[in-house]
Amino acid sequence: MRNKKKQEQNIFSEIFKGDFLSKKENQEQLPFILFVVTLIILNISLYYNAEQLSKNINKAEKDLYELRVEYITTKSELMAKYRRSTIENTVKDMGLQSSLIAPKIIERTNE
């Protein structure tokens, strides 16, 4: 049991020191090890980019929601200002009033 723990500690120390790369058997596996390390680095970078993209999407959705609320509020205020009763009250201060007589249509005949 003690021998096994010591052997495991020896393996880890060889890996951290880099001694395992100097062995002939391990040098044959070096391209595969580099390939795996490259895949791990690629995976980490893709995960980081996906996290950043997710944060950007959430921020854009929040901004869109705020802009939509602002649009609806502004639109309702504008519609309230263009009501006939609101316009009549506004121009009443200027001395204008709406006509009670319907407008007459003038037709032009081509001669």
Backbone atoms as SQL, in Angstrom:
CREATE TABLE atoms (id INTEGER PRIMARY KEY, chain TEXT, resi INTEGER, resn TEXT, atom TEXT, x REAL, y REAL, z REAL);
INSERT INTO atoms VALUES
  (1, 'A', 1, 'MET', 'N', 0.826, -1.192, 0.000),
  (2, 'A', 1, 'MET', 'CA', 0.000, 0.000, 0.000),
  (3, 'A', 1, 'MET', 'C', 0.870, 1.254, 0.000),
  (4, 'A', 2, 'ARG', 'N', 1.889, 1.261, 0.840),
  (5, 'A', 2, 'ARG', 'CA', 2.794, 2.409, 0.904),
  (6, 'A', 2, 'ARG', 'C', 3.558, 2.558, -0.409),
  (7, 'A', 3, 'ASN', 'N', 3.898, 1.448, -0.976),
  (8, 'A', 3, 'ASN', 'CA', 4.653, 1.453, -2.222),
  (9, 'A', 3, 'ASN', 'C', 3.816, 2.054, -3.344),
  (10, 'A', 4, 'LYS', 'N', 2.519, 1.753, -3.335),
  (11, 'A', 4, 'LYS', 'CA', 1.620, 2.275, -4.365),
  (12, 'A', 4, 'LYS', 'C', 1.472, 3.793, -4.239),
  (13, 'A', 5, 'LYS', 'N', 1.323, 4.313, -3.019),
  (14, 'A', 5, 'LYS', 'CA', 1.219, 5.752, -2.815),
  (15, 'A', 5, 'LYS', 'C', 2.495, 6.453, -3.231),
  (16, 'A', 6, 'LYS', 'N', 3.608, 5.828, -2.912),
  (17, 'A', 6, 'LYS', 'CA', 4.888, 6.432, -3.275),
  (18, 'A', 6, 'LYS', 'C', 5.048, 6.452, -4.790),
  (19, 'A', 7, 'GLN', 'N', 4.578, 5.389, -5.443),
  (20, 'A', 7, 'GLN', 'CA', 4.665, 5.319, -6.904),
  (21, 'A', 7, 'GLN', 'C', 3.767, 6.378, -7.540),
  (22, 'A', 8, 'GLU', 'N', 2.562, 6.608, -6.971),
  (23, 'A', 8, 'GLU', 'CA', 1.666, 7.642, -7.490),
  (24, 'A', 8, 'GLU', 'C', 2.275, 9.022, -7.315),
  (25, 'A', 9, 'GLN', 'N', 2.886, 9.264, -6.164),
  (26, 'A', 9, 'GLN', 'CA', 3.542, 10.547, -5.935),
  (27, 'A', 9, 'GLN', 'C', 4.705, 10.721, -6.906),
  (28, 'A', 10, 'ASN', 'N', 5.401, 9.634, -7.207),
  (29, 'A', 10, 'ASN', 'CA', 6.525, 9.681, -8.135),
  (30, 'A', 10, 'ASN', 'C', 6.041, 10.032, -9.543),
  (31, 'A', 11, 'ILE', 'N', 4.896, 9.474, -9.948),
  (32, 'A', 11, 'ILE', 'CA', 4.343, 9.757, -11.273),
  (33, 'A', 11, 'ILE', 'C', 3.958, 11.227, -11.388),
  (34, 'A', 12, 'PHE', 'N', 3.284, 11.750, -10.349),
  (35, 'A', 12, 'PHE', 'CA', 2.901, 13.156, -10.377),
  (36, 'A', 12, 'PHE', 'C', 4.118, 14.071, -10.385),
  (37, 'A', 13, 'SER', 'N', 5.134, 13.711, -9.622),
  (38, 'A', 13, 'SER', 'CA', 6.335, 14.558, -9.612),
  (39, 'A', 13, 'SER', 'C', 7.029, 14.513, -10.967),
  (40, 'A', 14, 'GLU', 'N', 7.021, 13.355, -11.649),
  (41, 'A', 14, 'GLU', 'CA', 7.615, 13.265, -12.986),
  (42, 'A', 14, 'GLU', 'C', 6.848, 14.143, -13.978),
  (43, 'A', 15, 'ILE', 'N', 5.526, 14.150, -13.863),
  (44, 'A', 15, 'ILE', 'CA', 4.706, 14.956, -14.776),
  (45, 'A', 15, 'ILE', 'C', 4.967, 16.434, -14.550),
  (46, 'A', 16, 'PHE', 'N', 4.954, 16.875, -13.286),
  (47, 'A', 16, 'PHE', 'CA', 5.156, 18.297, -13.002),
  (48, 'A', 16, 'PHE', 'C', 6.574, 18.757, -13.312),
  (49, 'A', 17, 'LYS', 'N', 7.550, 17.877, -13.137),
  (50, 'A', 17, 'LYS', 'CA', 8.937, 18.255, -13.447),
  (51, 'A', 17, 'LYS', 'C', 9.211, 18.181, -14.952),
  (52, 'A', 18, 'GLY', 'N', 8.416, 17.391, -15.670),
  (53, 'A', 18, 'GLY', 'CA', 8.634, 17.239, -17.104),
  (54, 'A', 18, 'GLY', 'C', 9.529, 16.070, -17.430),
  (55, 'A', 19, 'ASP', 'N', 9.849, 15.252, -16.442),
  (56, 'A', 19, 'ASP', 'CA', 10.731, 14.103, -16.669),
  (57, 'A', 19, 'ASP', 'C', 10.072, 13.030, -17.536),
  (58, 'A', 20, 'PHE', 'N', 8.748, 12.974, -17.559),
  (59, 'A', 20, 'PHE', 'CA', 8.073, 11.931, -18.335),
  (60, 'A', 20, 'PHE', 'C', 8.278, 12.134, -19.838),
  (61, 'A', 21, 'LEU', 'N', 8.611, 13.355, -20.257),
  (62, 'A', 21, 'LEU', 'CA', 8.823, 13.617, -21.679),
  (63, 'A', 21, 'LEU', 'C', 10.172, 13.092, -22.170),
  (64, 'A', 22, 'SER', 'N', 11.082, 12.868, -21.248),
  (65, 'A', 22, 'SER', 'CA', 12.410, 12.406, -21.664),
  (66, 'A', 22, 'SER', 'C', 12.449, 10.908, -21.928),
  (67, 'A', 23, 'LYS', 'N', 11.410, 10.177, -21.525),
  (68, 'A', 23, 'LYS', 'CA', 11.372, 8.729, -21.765),
  (69, 'A', 23, 'LYS', 'C', 10.980, 8.458, -23.218),
  (70, 'A', 24, 'LYS', 'N', 11.584, 7.444, -23.789),
  (71, 'A', 24, 'LYS', 'CA', 11.379, 7.103, -25.201),
  (72, 'A', 24, 'LYS', 'C', 9.920, 6.721, -25.477),
  (73, 'A', 25, 'GLU', 'N', 9.297, 5.975, -24.573),
  (74, 'A', 25, 'GLU', 'CA', 7.917, 5.528, -24.787),
  (75, 'A', 25, 'GLU', 'C', 6.961, 6.723, -24.814),
  (76, 'A', 26, 'ASN', 'N', 7.250, 7.694, -23.985),
  (77, 'A', 26, 'ASN', 'CA', 6.376, 8.860, -23.914),
  (78, 'A', 26, 'ASN', 'C', 6.618, 9.824, -25.065),
  (79, 'A', 27, 'GLN', 'N', 7.806, 9.835, -25.618),
  (80, 'A', 27, 'GLN', 'CA', 8.098, 10.731, -26.737),
  (81, 'A', 27, 'GLN', 'C', 7.324, 10.327, -27.982),
  (82, 'A', 28, 'GLU', 'N', 7.018, 9.056, -28.104),
  (83, 'A', 28, 'GLU', 'CA', 6.216, 8.606, -29.245),
  (84, 'A', 28, 'GLU', 'C', 4.772, 9.117, -29.146),
  (85, 'A', 29, 'GLN', 'N', 4.303, 9.359, -27.942),
  (86, 'A', 29, 'GLN', 'CA', 2.943, 9.836, -27.715),
  (87, 'A', 29, 'GLN', 'C', 2.850, 11.365, -27.688),
  (88, 'A', 30, 'LEU', 'N', 3.973, 12.040, -27.867),
  (89, 'A', 30, 'LEU', 'CA', 4.006, 13.497, -27.767),
  (90, 'A', 30, 'LEU', 'C', 3.066, 14.202, -28.758),
  (91, 'A', 31, 'PRO', 'N', 2.993, 13.784, -30.036),
  (92, 'A', 31, 'PRO', 'CA', 2.035, 14.451, -30.934),
  (93, 'A', 31, 'PRO', 'C', 0.582, 14.339, -30.446),
  (94, 'A', 32, 'PHE', 'N', 0.223, 13.170, -29.922),
  (95, 'A', 32, 'PHE', 'CA', -1.137, 12.992, -29.405),
  (96, 'A', 32, 'PHE', 'C', -1.374, 13.877, -28.182),
  (97, 'A', 33, 'ILE', 'N', -0.381, 13.957, -27.303),
  (98, 'A', 33, 'ILE', 'CA', -0.498, 14.804, -26.111),
  (99, 'A', 33, 'ILE', 'C', -0.659, 16.256, -26.520),
  (100, 'A', 34, 'LEU', 'N', 0.103, 16.712, -27.484),
  (101, 'A', 34, 'LEU', 'CA', -0.024, 18.089, -27.968),
  (102, 'A', 34, 'LEU', 'C', -1.385, 18.329, -28.617),
  (103, 'A', 35, 'PHE', 'N', -1.875, 17.328, -29.326),
  (104, 'A', 35, 'PHE', 'CA', -3.196, 17.433, -29.935),
  (105, 'A', 35, 'PHE', 'C', -4.278, 17.584, -28.866),
  (106, 'A', 36, 'VAL', 'N', -4.198, 16.778, -27.826),
  (107, 'A', 36, 'VAL', 'CA', -5.180, 16.840, -26.742),
  (108, 'A', 36, 'VAL', 'C', -5.094, 18.190, -26.025),
  (109, 'A', 37, 'VAL', 'N', -3.891, 18.669, -25.770),
  (110, 'A', 37, 'VAL', 'CA', -3.713, 19.965, -25.114),
  (111, 'A', 37, 'VAL', 'C', -4.295, 21.075, -25.994),
  (112, 'A', 38, 'THR', 'N', -4.068, 20.989, -27.309),
  (113, 'A', 38, 'THR', 'CA', -4.625, 21.977, -28.232),
  (114, 'A', 38, 'THR', 'C', -6.152, 21.947, -28.202),
  (115, 'A', 39, 'LEU', 'N', -6.732, 20.769, -28.161),
  (116, 'A', 39, 'LEU', 'CA', -8.195, 20.661, -28.083),
  (117, 'A', 39, 'LEU', 'C', -8.730, 21.241, -26.771),
  (118, 'A', 40, 'ILE', 'N', -8.007, 21.006, -25.688),
  (119, 'A', 40, 'ILE', 'CA', -8.437, 21.557, -24.395),
  (120, 'A', 40, 'ILE', 'C', -8.399, 23.074, -24.434),
  (121, 'A', 41, 'ILE', 'N', -7.331, 23.653, -24.968),
  (122, 'A', 41, 'ILE', 'CA', -7.220, 25.112, -25.066),
  (123, 'A', 41, 'ILE', 'C', -8.319, 25.670, -25.974),
  (124, 'A', 42, 'LEU', 'N', -8.584, 25.000, -27.080),
  (125, 'A', 42, 'LEU', 'CA', -9.643, 25.419, -27.993),
  (126, 'A', 42, 'LEU', 'C', -11.008, 25.367, -27.299),
  (127, 'A', 43, 'ASN', 'N', -11.236, 24.322, -26.539),
  (128, 'A', 43, 'ASN', 'CA', -12.494, 24.178, -25.807),
  (129, 'A', 43, 'ASN', 'C', -12.659, 25.301, -24.794),
  (130, 'A', 44, 'ILE', 'N', -11.619, 25.641, -24.084),
  (131, 'A', 44, 'ILE', 'CA', -11.684, 26.720, -23.090),
  (132, 'A', 44, 'ILE', 'C', -11.969, 28.048, -23.775),
  (133, 'A', 45, 'SER', 'N', -11.304, 28.308, -24.893),
  (134, 'A', 45, 'SER', 'CA', -11.520, 29.582, -25.581),
  (135, 'A', 45, 'SER', 'C', -12.940, 29.668, -26.157),
  (136, 'A', 46, 'LEU', 'N', -13.457, 28.573, -26.685),
  (137, 'A', 46, 'LEU', 'CA', -14.826, 28.574, -27.202),
  (138, 'A', 46, 'LEU', 'C', -15.839, 28.777, -26.079),
  (139, 'A', 47, 'TYR', 'N', -15.586, 28.186, -24.926),
  (140, 'A', 47, 'TYR', 'CA', -16.479, 28.373, -23.788),
  (141, 'A', 47, 'TYR', 'C', -16.472, 29.830, -23.345),
  (142, 'A', 48, 'TYR', 'N', -15.284, 30.429, -23.293),
  (143, 'A', 48, 'TYR', 'CA', -15.171, 31.835, -22.904),
  (144, 'A', 48, 'TYR', 'C', -15.921, 32.725, -23.900),
  (145, 'A', 49, 'ASN', 'N', -15.742, 32.477, -25.191),
  (146, 'A', 49, 'ASN', 'CA', -16.444, 33.264, -26.211),
  (147, 'A', 49, 'ASN', 'C', -17.954, 33.089, -26.109),
  (148, 'A', 50, 'ALA', 'N', -18.406, 31.885, -25.820),
  (149, 'A', 50, 'ALA', 'CA', -19.843, 31.639, -25.678),
  (150, 'A', 50, 'ALA', 'C', -20.395, 32.390, -24.466),
  (151, 'A', 51, 'GLU', 'N', -19.638, 32.428, -23.386),
  (152, 'A', 51, 'GLU', 'CA', -20.071, 33.183, -22.202),
  (153, 'A', 51, 'GLU', 'C', -20.189, 34.672, -22.529),
  (154, 'A', 52, 'GLN', 'N', -19.199, 35.210, -23.217),
  (155, 'A', 52, 'GLN', 'CA', -19.229, 36.625, -23.595),
  (156, 'A', 52, 'GLN', 'C', -20.412, 36.910, -24.507),
  (157, 'A', 53, 'LEU', 'N', -20.659, 36.033, -25.463),
  (158, 'A', 53, 'LEU', 'CA', -21.783, 36.198, -26.378),
  (159, 'A', 53, 'LEU', 'C', -23.113, 36.150, -25.627),
  (160, 'A', 54, 'SER', 'N', -23.213, 35.245, -24.663),
  (161, 'A', 54, 'SER', 'CA', -24.425, 35.141, -23.862),
  (162, 'A', 54, 'SER', 'C', -24.658, 36.417, -23.053),
  (163, 'A', 55, 'LYS', 'N', -23.606, 36.970, -22.480),
  (164, 'A', 55, 'LYS', 'CA', -23.730, 38.227, -21.731),
  (165, 'A', 55, 'LYS', 'C', -24.160, 39.365, -22.652),
  (166, 'A', 56, 'ASN', 'N', -23.574, 39.428, -23.846),
  (167, 'A', 56, 'ASN', 'CA', -23.938, 40.476, -24.802),
  (168, 'A', 56, 'ASN', 'C', -25.390, 40.350, -25.244),
  (169, 'A', 57, 'ILE', 'N', -25.854, 39.129, -25.458),
  (170, 'A', 57, 'ILE', 'CA', -27.242, 38.906, -25.869),
  (171, 'A', 57, 'ILE', 'C', -28.195, 39.333, -24.766),
  (172, 'A', 58, 'ASN', 'N', -27.879, 38.970, -23.520),
  (173, 'A', 58, 'ASN', 'CA', -28.737, 39.374, -22.399),
  (174, 'A', 58, 'ASN', 'C', -28.797, 40.885, -22.257),
  (175, 'A', 59, 'LYS', 'N', -27.660, 41.549, -22.441),
  (176, 'A', 59, 'LYS', 'CA', -27.627, 43.003, -22.348),
  (177, 'A', 59, 'LYS', 'C', -28.442, 43.628, -23.474),
  (178, 'A', 60, 'ALA', 'N', -28.322, 43.088, -24.679),
  (179, 'A', 60, 'ALA', 'CA', -29.076, 43.609, -25.824),
  (180, 'A', 60, 'ALA', 'C', -30.581, 43.399, -25.623),
  (181, 'A', 61, 'GLU', 'N', -30.981, 42.261, -25.072),
  (182, 'A', 61, 'GLU', 'CA', -32.398, 42.016, -24.809),
  (183, 'A', 61, 'GLU', 'C', -32.932, 42.997, -23.767),
  (184, 'A', 62, 'LYS', 'N', -32.136, 43.282, -22.748),
  (185, 'A', 62, 'LYS', 'CA', -32.556, 44.245, -21.730),
  (186, 'A', 62, 'LYS', 'C', -32.702, 45.638, -22.335),
  (187, 'A', 63, 'ASP', 'N', -31.724, 46.036, -23.161),
  (188, 'A', 63, 'ASP', 'CA', -31.808, 47.335, -23.829),
  (189, 'A', 63, 'ASP', 'C', -33.020, 47.404, -24.757),
  (190, 'A', 64, 'LEU', 'N', -33.277, 46.326, -25.477),
  (191, 'A', 64, 'LEU', 'CA', -34.433, 46.276, -26.369),
  (192, 'A', 64, 'LEU', 'C', -35.734, 46.436, -25.594),
  (193, 'A', 65, 'TYR', 'N', -35.828, 45.774, -24.456),
  (194, 'A', 65, 'TYR', 'CA', -37.028, 45.887, -23.629),
  (195, 'A', 65, 'TYR', 'C', -37.226, 47.331, -23.173),
  (196, 'A', 66, 'GLU', 'N', -36.140, 47.966, -22.716),
  (197, 'A', 66, 'GLU', 'CA', -36.240, 49.361, -22.270),
  (198, 'A', 66, 'GLU', 'C', -36.635, 50.286, -23.419),
  (199, 'A', 67, 'LEU', 'N', -36.079, 50.061, -24.597),
  (200, 'A', 67, 'LEU', 'CA', -36.428, 50.885, -25.756),
  (201, 'A', 67, 'LEU', 'C', -37.888, 50.667, -26.166),
  (202, 'A', 68, 'ARG', 'N', -38.351, 49.443, -26.072),
  (203, 'A', 68, 'ARG', 'CA', -39.746, 49.155, -26.419),
  (204, 'A', 68, 'ARG', 'C', -40.698, 49.860, -25.452),
  (205, 'A', 69, 'VAL', 'N', -40.364, 49.836, -24.164),
  (206, 'A', 69, 'VAL', 'CA', -41.191, 50.528, -23.174),
  (207, 'A', 69, 'VAL', 'C', -41.196, 52.025, -23.457),
  (208, 'A', 70, 'GLU', 'N', -40.032, 52.579, -23.765),
  (209, 'A', 70, 'GLU', 'CA', -39.947, 54.008, -24.078),
  (210, 'A', 70, 'GLU', 'C', -40.752, 54.340, -25.334),
  (211, 'A', 71, 'TYR', 'N', -40.687, 53.474, -26.340),
  (212, 'A', 71, 'TYR', 'CA', -41.448, 53.687, -27.577),
  (213, 'A', 71, 'TYR', 'C', -42.946, 53.706, -27.306),
  (214, 'A', 72, 'ILE', 'N', -43.417, 52.738, -26.532),
  (215, 'A', 72, 'ILE', 'CA', -44.849, 52.657, -26.244),
  (216, 'A', 72, 'ILE', 'C', -45.305, 53.882, -25.452),
  (217, 'A', 73, 'THR', 'N', -44.494, 54.303, -24.496),
  (218, 'A', 73, 'THR', 'CA', -44.844, 55.483, -23.694),
  (219, 'A', 73, 'THR', 'C', -44.903, 56.729, -24.562),
  (220, 'A', 74, 'THR', 'N', -43.892, 56.910, -25.391),
  (221, 'A', 74, 'THR', 'CA', -43.852, 58.091, -26.264),
  (222, 'A', 74, 'THR', 'C', -45.002, 58.080, -27.255),
  (223, 'A', 75, 'LYS', 'N', -45.310, 56.923, -27.789),
  (224, 'A', 75, 'LYS', 'CA', -46.405, 56.810, -28.753),
  (225, 'A', 75, 'LYS', 'C', -47.741, 57.146, -28.102),
  (226, 'A', 76, 'SER', 'N', -47.961, 56.669, -26.884),
  (227, 'A', 76, 'SER', 'CA', -49.235, 56.969, -26.222),
  (228, 'A', 76, 'SER', 'C', -49.332, 58.453, -25.875),
  (229, 'A', 77, 'GLU', 'N', -48.219, 59.076, -25.474),
  (230, 'A', 77, 'GLU', 'CA', -48.233, 60.515, -25.203),
  (231, 'A', 77, 'GLU', 'C', -48.532, 61.308, -26.477),
  (232, 'A', 78, 'LEU', 'N', -47.934, 60.900, -27.573),
  (233, 'A', 78, 'LEU', 'CA', -48.167, 61.585, -28.844),
  (234, 'A', 78, 'LEU', 'C', -49.607, 61.432, -29.304),
  (235, 'A', 79, 'MET', 'N', -50.161, 60.249, -29.140),
  (236, 'A', 79, 'MET', 'CA', -51.553, 60.037, -29.529),
  (237, 'A', 79, 'MET', 'C', -52.482, 60.888, -28.669),
  (238, 'A', 80, 'ALA', 'N', -52.128, 61.048, -27.401),
  (239, 'A', 80, 'ALA', 'CA', -52.958, 61.888, -26.530),
  (240, 'A', 80, 'ALA', 'C', -52.882, 63.341, -26.955),
  (241, 'A', 81, 'LYS', 'N', -51.725, 63.800, -27.419),
  (242, 'A', 81, 'LYS', 'CA', -51.582, 65.197, -27.854),
  (243, 'A', 81, 'LYS', 'C', -52.328, 65.471, -29.155),
  (244, 'A', 82, 'TYR', 'N', -52.507, 64.479, -30.004),
  (245, 'A', 82, 'TYR', 'CA', -53.161, 64.688, -31.297),
  (246, 'A', 82, 'TYR', 'C', -54.660, 64.395, -31.276),
  (247, 'A', 83, 'ARG', 'N', -55.229, 64.164, -30.109),
  (248, 'A', 83, 'ARG', 'CA', -56.686, 64.021, -30.030),
  (249, 'A', 83, 'ARG', 'C', -57.337, 65.364, -30.341),
  (250, 'A', 84, 'ARG', 'N', -58.496, 65.286, -30.932),
  (251, 'A', 84, 'ARG', 'CA', -59.188, 66.509, -31.334),
  (252, 'A', 84, 'ARG', 'C', -59.495, 67.391, -30.122),
  (253, 'A', 85, 'SER', 'N', -59.905, 66.798, -29.019),
  (254, 'A', 85, 'SER', 'CA', -60.253, 67.587, -27.831),
  (255, 'A', 85, 'SER', 'C', -59.018, 68.289, -27.257),
  (256, 'A', 86, 'THR', 'N', -57.878, 67.628, -27.282),
  (257, 'A', 86, 'THR', 'CA', -56.650, 68.244, -26.781),
  (258, 'A', 86, 'THR', 'C', -56.228, 69.401, -27.667),
  (259, 'A', 87, 'ILE', 'N', -56.345, 69.211, -28.966),
  (260, 'A', 87, 'ILE', 'CA', -55.979, 70.282, -29.903),
  (261, 'A', 87, 'ILE', 'C', -56.928, 71.472, -29.741),
  (262, 'A', 88, 'GLU', 'N', -58.223, 71.197, -29.583),
  (263, 'A', 88, 'GLU', 'CA', -59.186, 72.286, -29.392),
  (264, 'A', 88, 'GLU', 'C', -58.884, 73.069, -28.117),
  (265, 'A', 89, 'ASN', 'N', -58.534, 72.396, -27.038),
  (266, 'A', 89, 'ASN', 'CA', -58.194, 73.089, -25.791),
  (267, 'A', 89, 'ASN', 'C', -56.917, 73.913, -25.944),
  (268, 'A', 90, 'THR', 'N', -55.978, 73.428, -26.715),
  (269, 'A', 90, 'THR', 'CA', -54.723, 74.148, -26.914),
  (270, 'A', 90, 'THR', 'C', -54.932, 75.418, -27.724),
  (271, 'A', 91, 'VAL', 'N', -55.723, 75.345, -28.813),
  (272, 'A', 91, 'VAL', 'CA', -55.923, 76.514, -29.669),
  (273, 'A', 91, 'VAL', 'C', -56.984, 77.473, -29.117),
  (274, 'A', 92, 'LYS', 'N', -57.758, 77.034, -28.123),
  (275, 'A', 92, 'LYS', 'CA', -58.769, 77.894, -27.518),
  (276, 'A', 92, 'LYS', 'C', -58.094, 79.098, -26.851),
  (277, 'A', 93, 'ASP', 'N', -56.883, 78.882, -26.287),
  (278, 'A', 93, 'ASP', 'CA', -56.139, 79.979, -25.671),
  (279, 'A', 93, 'ASP', 'C', -55.720, 81.015, -26.708),
  (280, 'A', 94, 'MET', 'N', -55.590, 80.627, -27.944),
  (281, 'A', 94, 'MET', 'CA', -55.206, 81.551, -29.016),
  (282, 'A', 94, 'MET', 'C', -56.415, 82.268, -29.614),
  (283, 'A', 95, 'GLY', 'N', -57.596, 81.900, -29.179),
  (284, 'A', 95, 'GLY', 'CA', -58.799, 82.540, -29.694),
  (285, 'A', 95, 'GLY', 'C', -59.392, 81.792, -30.873),
  (286, 'A', 96, 'LEU', 'N', -58.947, 80.619, -31.157),
  (287, 'A', 96, 'LEU', 'CA', -59.488, 79.827, -32.272),
  (288, 'A', 96, 'LEU', 'C', -60.481, 78.817, -31.729),
  (289, 'A', 97, 'GLN', 'N', -61.442, 78.444, -32.566),
  (290, 'A', 97, 'GLN', 'CA', -62.403, 77.417, -32.186),
  (291, 'A', 97, 'GLN', 'C', -62.732, 76.585, -33.408),
  (292, 'A', 98, 'SER', 'N', -63.243, 75.403, -33.175),
  (293, 'A', 98, 'SER', 'CA', -63.576, 74.539, -34.310),
  (294, 'A', 98, 'SER', 'C', -64.864, 75.026, -34.958),
  (295, 'A', 99, 'SER', 'N', -64.943, 74.826, -36.246),
  (296, 'A', 99, 'SER', 'CA', -66.095, 75.292, -37.017),
  (297, 'A', 99, 'SER', 'C', -67.258, 74.338, -36.828),
  (298, 'A', 100, 'LEU', 'N', -68.434, 74.899, -36.705),
  (299, 'A', 100, 'LEU', 'CA', -69.639, 74.086, -36.578),
  (300, 'A', 100, 'LEU', 'C', -70.265, 73.804, -37.930),
  (301, 'A', 101, 'ILE', 'N', -69.839, 74.537, -38.965),
  (302, 'A', 101, 'ILE', 'CA', -70.358, 74.368, -40.319),
  (303, 'A', 101, 'ILE', 'C', -69.439, 73.395, -41.054),
  (304, 'A', 102, 'ALA', 'N', -70.042, 72.457, -41.697),
  (305, 'A', 102, 'ALA', 'CA', -69.270, 71.471, -42.443),
  (306, 'A', 102, 'ALA', 'C', -68.594, 72.137, -43.639),
  (307, 'A', 103, 'PRO', 'N', -67.431, 71.710, -44.008),
  (308, 'A', 103, 'PRO', 'CA', -66.758, 72.317, -45.156),
  (309, 'A', 103, 'PRO', 'C', -67.480, 71.997, -46.456),
  (310, 'A', 104, 'LYS', 'N', -67.448, 72.933, -47.405),
  (311, 'A', 104, 'LYS', 'CA', -68.072, 72.738, -48.713),
  (312, 'A', 104, 'LYS', 'C', -67.005, 72.263, -49.688),
  (313, 'A', 105, 'ILE', 'N', -67.390, 71.343, -50.526),
  (314, 'A', 105, 'ILE', 'CA', -66.485, 70.812, -51.530),
  (315, 'A', 105, 'ILE', 'C', -66.688, 71.588, -52.813),
  (316, 'A', 106, 'ILE', 'N', -65.614, 72.125, -53.326),
  (317, 'A', 106, 'ILE', 'CA', -65.694, 72.876, -54.585),
  (318, 'A', 106, 'ILE', 'C', -65.169, 71.956, -55.679),
  (319, 'A', 107, 'GLU', 'N', -66.003, 71.724, -56.651),
  (320, 'A', 107, 'GLU', 'CA', -65.606, 70.870, -57.764),
  (321, 'A', 107, 'GLU', 'C', -65.242, 71.720, -58.940),
  (322, 'A', 108, 'ARG', 'N', -64.265, 71.336, -59.634),
  (323, 'A', 108, 'ARG', 'CA', -63.805, 72.077, -60.814),
  (324, 'A', 108, 'ARG', 'C', -64.186, 71.258, -62.034),
  (325, 'A', 109, 'THR', 'N', -64.803, 71.924, -62.998),
  (326, 'A', 109, 'THR', 'CA', -65.188, 71.220, -64.220),
  (327, 'A', 109, 'THR', 'C', -64.210, 71.611, -65.318),
  (328, 'A', 110, 'ASN', 'N', -63.820, 70.658, -66.059),
  (329, 'A', 110, 'ASN', 'CA', -62.875, 70.906, -67.176),
  (330, 'A', 110, 'ASN', 'C', -63.662, 71.313, -68.422),
  (331, 'A', 111, 'GLU', 'N', -63.414, 72.485, -68.908),
  (332, 'A', 111, 'GLU', 'CA', -64.127, 72.964, -70.119),
  (333, 'A', 111, 'GLU', 'C', -63.177, 73.153, -71.235);
